[in-house]
């Protein structure tokens, strides 16, 4: 079901539940052994439960948590630097990346293309994708292309940022 839905969170949840099933089974077997007055089995099952619980915790912390939290994988400035090296790209904005470098990284970005290259926008996008793959390894990229505005203000790329004029302080 998790494969058909393509849900990474659901896949992780299924693996975690199956791991908890082994923990519950071991605890139940230990309780039955103690009920049958096989007291020597109790420390063995306690050790087994500790190992299984530690393994489950390690898997959650090392494999699942970083993927589910979606940390930034690559600095936007580094991605923009690589993209701006491709001929025809005038600006690279609204950059997002997540995943783990070396395993799988997802990158979304918007490219402003010089008007002369608009007919080749698809090729420019492929070249940016190839340059990013060469630099960072396995990637999934989503690239949006738009025409570069010849007189657009650089401030338009950052709508969240409040720009203010520099203060002119009198010199003493």
N, C-alpha and C positions, 0 to 999 in steps of 0.2 A: 504494500500500500504506500509506503514512504517513497519507494522508487517511482511509482506511477504518479504521485503528487509532486515529486521533485523537492521534497522538504528535507533540508539538512537537519533542522531541529527535531523533526519527527523521527528521523533515522537515529539520531543521538539518544532520543528518549527510549526508543525500542531497545537499543543496546544496554542502556542503563537499567531498564526494567528486567531484562534477561539476566544481567549481572546480579540484581537484587534477588532474583529467583534462586540462584545458586546460594546466596547468603542465607535466605530463608530455609532452603532445604538442608543446609549444613546445621543450622541452629535447631531445626526440628529433629534431625538425626541425633544430635547431641542430647537433646531433652529426652528422647526415647531411650537412648543408651543409659542415661542416669536413672530414668524411671525403672529400667531393667536391672538396676544396681550395678552397672558397669562404670564405676566412678573413675576409673583410670582413663576412660575415653573423654571425659569432660575437658581436661587441659589440652588434649590433642585437638578437639573441635574448637576450643577457644583460640588456639594458635591459628588454625585454619581460617576461622572467621576474621581474625585480625589481618591475615595475609590478603584474603579476598576483599575486605573493606578498604585496605590500603591501596590495593590495585585499582579498585573502582574509583577511589578518590583521585589517584594519580591520572587515570584516564580522563576524568572530567576536567581536571586542572590543566593538563598538558595538551589534550586534543580538542575537547569540546568547547571549553570556555573561550579560548582565543578566537575561535571561528564564530561563535555566537555573539561575542561582543563587537565584532567587526572593527578591530582597530585599524588605524591608518597604516597601510603597508609601506608606502613610499611617500616621501615628502612631495607636496605639489610643486615646489620649486624645481626639484630634480626632474619630475616628469615634464614640466614646461620647458626646461633646458633641452631635454632630448627632442621634444616635439618641435621646438623652434629651430632646430638644426636642419629640418627637412625643408627643401626648396618649396616655396609657395605659402608656407605658414607664416603669418604675420603676428599672430597672437594665440595664446593657449590659455583658456580661462575655465572656471567652474570645474576644477579637477577634484576627483574623489578616487581614493584607492582603498582596498581592504583585502585581507587575506594574509598569507605568509609568503614572503619572498623565497623563491626556491621551490615551493610546493605549487601554489596556485594563487594568483593575484588578479583581482577584478579592478579595472580602471575605467572610469567614465571621464570624458573631457569634451570640451567644446573648442573647436579650432576656428579661428578667423583666417580665411584664405584670401590671398591677393586676388583682385578681380580677374586678372589674366589667367589664373589657374582654376577658375570655377568649373570649366569644362572638364578638368582633370581631378575634380574634388575626390572622386572615389579612389583614384590612384594615389593622391596625396595622403588620404586616410590610411591606405594600405601601407604606404611607406612609413608613416608615423607608427603604425602598429608593428611593423617589422623592426624599426629602430628601438622601440620599447622592449620587444621580445629579445633582441640582441643584448640589450643592456641588463634586463631583469629576469630573463628566463620565461617559464610558462605563464601566459597571461590570457585573460579574457578582456577584450576592450570593447567599449561602446563609445564611438566617436561621432559627435555631431559637427557638421560643417556649416559655416555661415560666411557670407561675404564680409570682408573687412571694410569697415567704414573709413574712408580716407581722412576725415577730419573728426573722428570720434574721440571724445575725451577719455583719457586713461582712467578717469574716476568712475566711468560707467561700468567697469568690470567688477567693481566692489560695492554693490548696493547696500551691504550690511554695514559698511564702514562709514563713519561720519567724518567728513573731511572739513578741516577748518583752515582758514588763512593763517600764515605764521604771524606771530605777534612781533611788531616792531618796537623793540625796547630801546629807549634812549640810552646812549652810552654816557657813562659818568666821567 
